[in-house]
């Protein structure tokens, strides 16, 4: 009923935002992190998260929030609403430890969908919060994916293989969001190096869980490549160029193709030209600064000489005055 009401044209943007905030508040109380873990655990067992409702509410509510945000001068008025939306998505990306595996196994695609809905509507002033949210979500997803390879086949009714697969989906949603909305942030380069660099370096490593670890690592690397294909930043691709080249020599066909598609779509001549232009601009600016420094030193020397001449004239006048007084 709540979800369907958002489809009504009679519901104003203000009303949609109010309802969305109320729903998200209740969601955070039930499924968000809390110090009262025992009560939360019991409530989660008796009430499954309704991701369909959350998705519908956020989908319509965030559009209404964006509309209001674009039509008011006091942007801070809506900051608490944006913060609540980000807090809700954070709770989805960072589920409590006692419910983590179930969420990754059964709701990862819904989480991916919600992240894809939210990010296009966030105002730039909230990108720093979103960056932290996505980076933390990506790092935890990577941790859980590899963690599952070290365990037995099942966690109760949840197969660890399904959890690892879901964790890769969550990582994809986070990393793709970073690549699309904040491609120049440190988190993107850090995660790219962590995943792609680790994949290249681990090609010849073996352990008792080598097969599962290799599969997970390759899945994460493919997720990185799929995300890099969507980024508007050529600078990001240029930075990843050496690792992408090395990935074209790995054994996994899918990973080789994914890296090859990115390399094939890169305009290297334009990137090289742009880098050359930047280098020339930097050299020009460096020469300008050097010339400015020289001119400044000359000005300082001139002022010092002028000051010394004034001091000499002053001393001469004082000497003449003393001589006159003695006479």
C-alpha positions in Angstrom: 0.0 0.0 0.0 2.8 2.4 0.9 4.8 1.5 -2.2 1.8 1.8 -4.5 0.9 5.2 -3.1 4.1 6.6 -4.5 2.8 6.0 -8.0 -0.1 8.4 -7.5 0.1 11.7 -9.2 -2.0 13.2 -6.4 0.8 12.7 -3.9 3.0 15.9 -3.7 6.7 15.8 -3.6 6.7 17.1 0.0 4.4 14.2 1.0 6.6 11.6 -0.8 9.6 12.9 1.1 7.9 12.8 4.4 6.6 9.2 3.9 10.1 8.1 2.6 11.8 9.6 5.7 9.3 7.8 8.0 9.8 4.4 6.2 13.6 4.8 6.2 13.6 5.7 9.9 11.6 2.6 10.8 13.9 0.5 8.5 17.0 1.8 10.3 15.5 1.0 13.7 14.8 -2.6 12.7 17.7 -3.5 10.4 20.3 -0.8 11.1 23.2 -1.4 13.5 22.3 -1.2 17.1 24.0 -1.9 20.5 21.0 -4.1 21.4 22.2 -7.0 19.2 20.1 -9.7 20.8 16.8 -7.9 20.4 17.7 -6.9 16.8 18.6 -10.5 16.0 15.3 -11.8 17.2 13.4 -9.1 15.3 15.3 -9.9 12.1 14.5 -13.5 12.4 10.8 -12.8 12.6 10.6 -10.1 10.0 12.4 -10.4 6.7 13.6 -7.2 5.1 11.2 -6.0 2.5 13.6 -4.8 -0.2 10.8 -4.4 -2.7 9.1 -1.7 -0.5 12.4 0.0 0.3 13.3 0.1 -3.4 10.0 1.6 -4.4 10.0 4.1 -1.6 13.6 5.3 -2.3 13.0 5.3 -6.0 10.1 7.8 -5.8 11.1 9.6 -2.7 14.6 10.4 -3.9 13.3 11.9 -7.1 11.0 14.1 -5.0 13.9 15.1 -2.7 16.0 16.0 -5.7 13.2 18.1 -7.2 12.8 20.0 -3.9 16.5 20.4 -3.5 16.8 22.0 -7.0 14.1 24.5 -6.2 15.2 25.9 -2.9 18.0 28.3 -2.1 18.7 26.9 1.4 20.2 23.5 0.5 21.0 22.7 4.1 17.3 22.3 4.7 17.3 19.0 3.0 20.7 17.8 4.3 19.2 15.7 7.0 17.1 13.9 4.4 20.0 13.1 2.2 21.9 12.0 5.2 19.1 9.5 6.2 19.1 8.1 2.6 22.9 7.6 2.8 22.6 6.0 6.2 20.0 3.6 4.9 22.1 2.6 1.9 25.1 2.2 4.3 23.1 -0.2 6.5 22.4 -2.3 3.4 26.0 -2.3 2.3 27.4 -2.9 5.8 24.9 -5.4 7.4 25.6 -6.5 11.0 27.8 -9.5 11.4 25.0 -11.8 12.6 23.0 -11.1 9.4 25.8 -10.4 6.9 25.9 -13.8 5.1 22.2 -13.9 4.6 22.0 -10.4 3.2 24.8 -11.0 0.7 23.4 -14.4 -0.3 19.8 -13.4 -0.8 19.6 -9.6 -1.3 22.8 -8.6 -3.1 21.0 -7.8 -6.4 18.4 -5.7 -4.6 21.2 -3.8 -2.9 22.9 -3.3 -6.3 19.6 -1.9 -7.6 19.1 0.5 -4.7 22.6 1.8 -5.0 22.0 2.4 -8.8 18.8 4.3 -8.0 20.3 6.5 -5.3 23.7 7.7 -6.8 22.4 9.6 -9.9 20.2 11.8 -7.6 22.7 12.7 -4.9 23.8 16.3 -4.9 27.6 16.9 -5.3 27.8 18.3 -1.8 27.0 14.8 -0.5 29.6 13.0 -2.6 32.2 12.9 0.2 29.7 10.9 2.4 28.8 8.7 -0.5 32.5 8.0 -1.2 33.1 6.8 2.3 29.9 4.7 2.1 30.9 3.0 -1.1 34.5 2.5 -0.2 33.5 0.8 3.1 30.9 -1.3 1.3 33.4 -2.4 -1.3 36.1 -3.2 1.2 33.8 -5.3 3.4 32.4 -7.1 0.3 35.9 -8.1 -0.7 36.7 -9.2 2.8 33.6 -11.4 3.0 34.1 -12.9 -0.4 37.6 -14.2 0.5 36.5 -15.1 4.0 33.9 -17.5 2.7 36.6 -19.4 0.8 38.2 -20.2 4.1 35.0 -21.8 5.6 33.0 -25.0 5.1 30.4 -25.3 2.5 27.4 -23.9 4.4 26.4 -21.5 7.1 23.2 -23.0 8.3 20.9 -22.7 5.3 23.2 -20.3 3.4 25.9 -21.8 1.1 29.2 -19.9 1.3 29.5 -20.0 -2.5 26.3 -18.0 -2.7 27.5 -15.6 -0.1 30.8 -15.0 -2.0 28.8 -14.5 -5.3 26.6 -12.0 -3.6 29.6 -10.2 -2.1 31.0 -9.7 -5.6 27.6 -8.2 -6.6 27.8 -5.7 -3.7 31.4 -4.9 -4.6 30.3 -4.2 -8.2 27.6 -1.8 -7.1 30.0 0.1 -4.9 33.0 0.3 -7.2 30.9 1.1 -10.3 29.2 3.9 -8.3 32.7 5.3 -7.5 33.9 5.0 -11.1 30.8 6.8 -12.4 30.3 9.6 -9.8 33.7 10.1 -8.1 36.3 8.7 -10.5 39.1 10.9 -9.2 38.7 10.0 -5.6 41.5 8.0 -3.9 39.2 5.1 -3.2 39.0 4.2 -6.9 42.7 4.0 -7.5 43.2 2.2 -4.2 40.6 -0.4 -5.0 41.8 -0.8 -8.6 45.4 -1.5 -7.5 44.2 -3.8 -4.7 42.0 -6.0 -7.0 43.8 -5.8 -10.4 47.2 -5.7 -8.9 46.4 -8.6 -6.5 45.0 -10.6 -9.4 48.1 -10.2 -11.6 50.5 -11.0 -8.8 48.5 -14.1 -7.6 48.4 -15.8 -11.0 51.1 -18.3 -10.0 50.3 -18.7 -6.3 48.9 -21.8 -4.9 47.2 -22.7 -1.5 44.8 -25.2 -0.2 41.9 -23.0 -1.3 43.6 -21.9 -4.5 40.6 -22.8 -6.8 38.0 -20.8 -4.8 40.3 -17.9 -4.1 41.3 -17.7 -7.7 37.7 -17.7 -8.8 36.7 -15.0 -6.4 39.7 -12.9 -7.3 38.9 -13.2 -11.0 35.3 -12.3 -10.4 36.2 -9.2 -8.5 38.7 -8.2 -11.2 36.0 -8.6 -13.9 33.7 -6.4 -11.8 36.5 -3.8 -11.7 36.9 -4.0 -15.5 33.1 -3.8 -16.0 33.0 -0.7 -13.8 36.0 0.9 -15.5 34.1 0.6 -18.8 31.4 3.0 -17.5 33.7 5.7 -16.1 33.7 9.1 -17.8 37.3 9.7 -16.6 40.0 8.9 -19.2 42.6 9.9 -16.5 41.4 6.9 -14.4 41.8 4.6 -17.4 45.3 5.9 -18.2 46.3 5.3 -14.6 45.0 1.7 -14.8 46.6 1.2 -18.2 49.7 -0.8 -17.0 47.6 -3.2 -15.0 45.1 -3.7 -17.8 47.9 -4.6 -20.2 49.2 -7.2 -17.8 45.7 -8.7 -17.4 45.6 -9.4 -21.2 48.2 -12.1 -20.4 46.4 -14.0 -17.7 44.9 -17.4 -18.2 41.3 -16.5 -17.6 39.6 -15.8 -21.0 36.8 -13.7 -19.5 39.3 -11.5 -17.7 41.5 -11.1 -20.7 38.5 -10.1 -22.8 37.3 -7.6 -20.2 40.7 -5.9 -20.0 41.0 -6.0 -23.8 37.6 -4.2 -24.3 38.7 -1.4 -22.0 42.1 -1.0 -23.8 40.3 -1.2 -27.2 38.0 1.6 -26.2 40.7 3.9 -24.9 41.8 6.8 -27.1 45.5 6.6 -26.4 46.5 9.3 -28.9 44.1 11.7 -27.2 45.3 10.6 -23.7 49.0 11.1 -24.8 48.2 14.4 -26.4 46.3 15.5 -23.2 49.2 14.4 -21.0 51.7 16.2 -23.3 49.6 19.3 -23.2 49.5 19.2 -19.4 53.3 18.7 -19.3 53.7 21.7 -21.6 51.3 23.8 -19.4 53.3 22.7 -16.3 56.6 23.7 -18.0 55.1 27.0 -19.1 53.8 27.7 -15.7 57.2 26.7 -14.1 59.0 29.1 -16.5 56.5 31.9 -15.6 57.1 31.2 -11.9 60.8 31.3 -12.4 60.6 34.6 -14.3 58.3 36.0 -11.6 60.9 34.9 -9.0 63.7 36.6 -10.9 61.7 39.8 -11.3 60.9 39.6 -7.6 64.5 39.2 -6.6 65.5 42.1 -8.9 62.8 44.2 -7.2 64.1 43.2 -3.8 67.7 44.0 -4.8 66.5 47.4 -6.2 64.6 48.2 -3.0 67.5 47.1 -0.8 69.9 49.4 -2.8 67.4 52.2 -2.6 67.0 51.6 1.2 70.8 51.7 1.6 71.0 54.9 -0.4 68.3 56.5 1.8 70.2 55.3 4.9 73.4 56.7 3.6 71.8 60.1 2.9 70.2 60.1 6.4 73.5 59.3 8.0 75.2 62.1 6.0 72.5 64.6 7.1 72.9 63.6 10.7 76.7 63.9 10.5 76.3 67.4 8.9 73.9 68.4 11.7 76.3 67.3 14.4 79.2 69.1 12.7 77.1 72.3 12.5 76.1 72.1 16.2 79.8 71.7 17.2 80.8 74.7 15.2 
